[in-house]
Amino acid sequence: MADKDTLMEEFVATEAAKNEDAAKDLERVEQEIVAEATMSTEYDDALGNEQAAAEDAETAFEFEQAEIAAEQSL
């Protein structure tokens, strides 16, 4: 049977891997949201819907800023 130190090391490694996977998933989702908001901005702009285009652009900007802030906190 593994000793306490070995079990703790395995637990810490597993949790670190889970956290890394979660961070990668979050980054992917953020990138998808920015891409979707950017496409929506272009679409609404082409339709002449300035208000919706501005809101879409604001959403993209906010997520880009959040991504920058997250990268700087690492």
N, C-alpha and C positions, 0 to 999 in steps of 0.2 A: 504494500500500500504506500502511496506517495506521502511524503511528509508535508507538514503545513506550509513550509516555504515554497515547495514545488507547486502545491495547489494554488497558493497565492499568486505566484508568478504566472501560472497558466490563466488564472482568472483575470489578472491585470492585462495580459496579452490579448485575451479574448475581448475584453471590454475596449481596449485601445483599437482593435480591428473593427469592432462595431461602430465606434465613434468615427473612425476614418471613413467607413462605408456611408454612414449617415451624412457626413460632411460632403462627400462626393455626390450623394443623391440630392442634397439641398442645392449644391452648386448647379447641377444639371437642371433642376426645376427652375432655379432663378434664370438661367440662360434661356430656357424654353419660354418663360414668361416675357422676358425682354424681347425675344424674337417675335412672339405672338403680338405683343403690344406695338412693336415696330411695324409689322405687317398691317395691323389694324389701323395704325396711323396713316400709312400710305393709302390704304383702301378708303378710309373715311375722307382723306384729303382729296382723292380722285373723285369721290362722289360730291365734293363740295361741302361736306359736313364739318365745318371748322371747329365747332365745339367738341364733337366726338374725337376729332383728330388731335386736338389739344389735350384732351383727357388721356388719350392713349399714349401720347408722347410723354405726359407727366408720369404715367405709370411706368413706362420704360425707364425714364430717368431715375425715378425713385428706387427701382430694383437695381439699376446699375450702381447707384450711390451706396445701396445696402451691400452689394457685392464688394465694392471697393473697401468699405468700412470693415467688412468681415475679413478680407485679406490682410488689412493693416493690423487687425487685432491678433493675428496669428503670430 
